[in-house]
Amino acid sequence: MITKRIIACLDVRDGRVVKGVKFVDIIDAGDPATQAARHAREGADEIVLLDITATHEGRATLLDTVRRTARELFVPFCVGGGIRSADDAAQVFEAGADKVSVNSAALADPMLIDAIGRSFGAQAVVVAIDARRDPEAVDPVRDAQVLVQGGRKLTGRRVVEWAREAEARGAGEILLTSMDSDGMRTGFDCELTAAVSEAVNIPVIASGGAGTVDHFVNVFGRGKADAALAASIFHFGVSSARSLKEELARAGVSVRLPC
Amino acid sequence: MRVTVIDYKAGNLTSVLKALRHLGAEAEVTDGDLVPIERAERIVLPGVGHFAATQRLDATGLTLAIRAAIMRGVPFLGICVGMQWLYAGSSEAPAQPGLGYFAESCTRFSDSKDKVPHVGWNSLEVRADSQLLAGVEPGEYVYFTHSYKAPVTADTAAVTQYIEPFASAVERGNVMGVQFHPEKSGATGLNILGNFLHWEGTE
């Protein structure tokens, strides 16, 4: 039976793991390679490394970080942040990533999704969408808006429609972050996640808001998520992926155990 | 042990090479040069992406060289599309023949309420005499990402359930294939790759 994936997310800046609350207050949480290895050992089904500064700074540090992190990692490894071209993606794959996640560059040039998919396969392209409910809209969830620049800028795109376009262009997965919930530890946006998951036939990874085991139970159930991203819930010893999955299994969620 | 990995420009080889080297193998890559195939001790054909990419194997002469190596008894492992290529073909690219070592063809998952592609960790029902999957216990998981799959037949070494039962591994003589990604399947996957690297025949 297919299992729900628990994906450990490392936000990285200047080669160090950090975690922001609503993308602002940054706290140092260690070396990416060490953290990734620990999460894999402790039962994470996949590792995502998001370089939150790559858009503004050089890529040499990131490639070195990816290389070091990938070296002894034998679970799927996705890298995002600042990938603006198929060449950028090729370098990250060469350094050891299995998937890349693209966000603002794909919004600026949606053909980027086609280009990476053609060269590396759809399974290697994750389209990350930063979403915010639109309280002004008739249906705030279905009309949720796509944001860029860490949630600071509206794009004019609607989340469900953009996810469908990404799929049509050859994206292999959608990484959906609720900017309303991110860093708040108040739970995933299950309604928004379900709306996207029902609109596409590719896996949807829910992100933003994880704080308790129940939040994961809810997003896999009501939220119809195929996978869920966790960052801050692990970083400070709140829980390991394994203990989270053991609790999920007790709640009736199918997960990879033992791991 | 030396292993020859075939690069036919379908996706990224880094992870496969890394896993093989981690297990102590001396991994060499060929992307069209036939000499490494002619003197290969073991061959791995990875592959992600589209079945049509296997056309490059025909164009470079690798298909004939691989067929000859298999006839010589060289252990061969196909991964993902590399496994599907061992069959007669795939409905993903009907004009492109596979090797035909296994007579059946690969097909897309049927339409259902479940998503296609099949992405994630799923379990294996292992055939008791499988050498490739020796030591894999019930309830161990491996990582999949694919939309096309091989049918369950007498050569099937493991069955996985997603929408319908399909062959997640195949094994006959020195020819083996896995639909999942052993290089991305943690300790279970490394165990399977290790079995391949130490495979010495059925006698």
Boltz contact constraints between the chains, C-beta under 6 A:
constraints:
  - contact:
      token1: [A, 2]
      token2: [B, 120]
      max_distance: 6.0
  - contact:
      token1: [A, 2]
      token2: [B, 122]
      max_distance: 6.0
  - contact:
      token1: [A, 2]
      token2: [B, 162]
      max_distance: 6.0
  - contact:
      token1: [A, 3]
      token2: [B, 121]
      max_distance: 6.0
  - contact:
      token1: [A, 5]
      token2: [B, 120]
      max_distance: 6.0
  - contact:
      token1: [A, 45]
      token2: [B, 121]
      max_distance: 6.0
  - contact:
      token1: [A, 74]
      token2: [B, 186]
      max_distance: 6.0
  - contact:
      token1: [A, 75]
      token2: [B, 186]
      max_distance: 6.0
  - contact:
      token1: [A, 76]
      token2: [B, 184]
      max_distance: 6.0
  - contact:
      token1: [A, 93]
      token2: [B, 12]
      max_distance: 6.0
  - contact:
      token1: [A, 96]
      token2: [B, 14]
      max_distance: 6.0
  - contact:
      token1: [A, 98]
      token2: [B, 15]
      max_distance: 6.0
  - contact:
      token1: [A, 120]
      token2: [B, 11]
      max_distance: 6.0
  - contact:
      token1: [A, 121]
      token2: [B, 11]
      max_distance: 6.0
  - contact:
      token1: [A, 121]
      token2: [B, 48]
      max_distance: 6.0
  - contact:
      token1: [A, 121]
      token2: [B, 49]
      max_distance: 6.0
  - contact:
      token1: [A, 123]
      token2: [B, 48]
      max_distance: 6.0
  - contact:
      token1: [A, 123]
      token2: [B, 145]
      max_distance: 6.0
  - contact:
      token1: [A, 201]
      token2: [B, 115]
      max_distance: 6.0
  - contact:
      token1: [A, 203]
      token2: [B, 119]
      max_distance: 6.0
  - contact:
      token1: [A, 256]
      token2: [B, 121]
      max_distance: 6.0
  - contact:
      token1: [A, 256]
      token2: [B, 141]
      max_distance: 6.0
